[in-house]
Amino acid sequence: METEQARGRGLTAADAKRFYDSIGKKQDVQFYENRALSALIAFSDFGAARSVFEFGCGTGRFAVELLGKHLSADCTYRGIDISETMIRLCTERLAAWNDRAKAELVSGPISIDTPDNSYDRFVSTYVLDLLSERDTERVLSEAHRILKPGGLLCIVSLTRGDTPFCKLVSAAWMKLFTFKPYWVGGCRPVDVGKSLDPNRWEKAHDEVISAFGISSEVLAARAVKREA
Ligand SMILES: C[S@@+](CC[C@H](N)C(=O)[O-])C[C@H]1O[C@@H](n2cnc3c(N)ncnc32)[C@H](O)[C@@H]1O
């Protein structure tokens, strides 16, 4: 039975897990995502990172891109996801780097089992757009906690476009999301940049990139950690 959240305000974590368990590799044929992901790489200086954390790693396609082309040979990678299918696919893909890259299944309320100040990059692509506002706040709070001072938050999310065509597509997407969130994987346009607390994050880059009328926000922000 659909929950109230599934009908009107997105998927519950259980619904999302079921959806992503069922689509598996099909997740990788999202034609509108490539330009935004390339822009994220261009603005995130991954070559300087020694440790990368990914929230919602999916099939591991972004991890493979990073490990194969952009991360230094001594950089570690850790991805987490709630979907068993995604973790299986991601683990298979990470086999070539299994001495320094791993993917882990997580469940329950959002809480990342990692000490404070331990990562140089916190990556999440096309995940915050499917979380509730409260869960997005939790992810951002955990990202801030586990990033080293000056570490970079690297986010791509669906967002609202600003051309007339993109606005039309966003409006149609929202209608679908409201009517049947499952049809759009529980995702809807959000604005993560606006929700960042300027006392905790210093934006390094925030732009909207559109492809086929679908708009993505590409956001990079440094963790600001003032001494108490
Ligand atoms: C739209 S897919 C994006 C996957 C990947 N980041 C990409 O760009 O291809 C969303 C992913 O987030 C995962 N996910 C959803 N809710 C999550 C949560 N609470 N914790 C961790 N992963 C989650 C899903 O299982 C799915 O793999």
The ligand as an ORCA input file, in Angstrom:
! r2SCAN-3c Opt
* xyz 0 1
  C      19.065      8.358     -8.748
  S      20.163      7.175     -8.027
  C      21.740      7.955     -8.283
  C      22.875      6.980     -8.199
  C      24.259      7.561     -8.468
  N      24.633      8.534     -7.465
  C      24.302      8.154     -9.857
  O      24.456      9.383     -9.999
  O      24.190      7.383    -10.817
  C      19.877      7.415     -6.301
  C      20.687      6.433     -5.434
  O      20.574      6.842     -4.080
  C      20.378      5.684     -3.284
  N      19.733      6.099     -2.033
  C      18.470      6.540     -1.851
  N      18.246      6.854     -0.562
  C      19.415      6.621      0.091
  C      19.836      6.728      1.458
  N      18.987      7.152      2.409
  N      21.102      6.380      1.774
  C      21.959      5.947      0.829
  N      21.617      5.794     -0.488
  C      20.369      6.132     -0.843
  C      19.543      4.773     -4.183
  O      19.560      3.433     -3.764
  C      20.200      4.997     -5.528
  O      21.293      4.141     -5.749
*
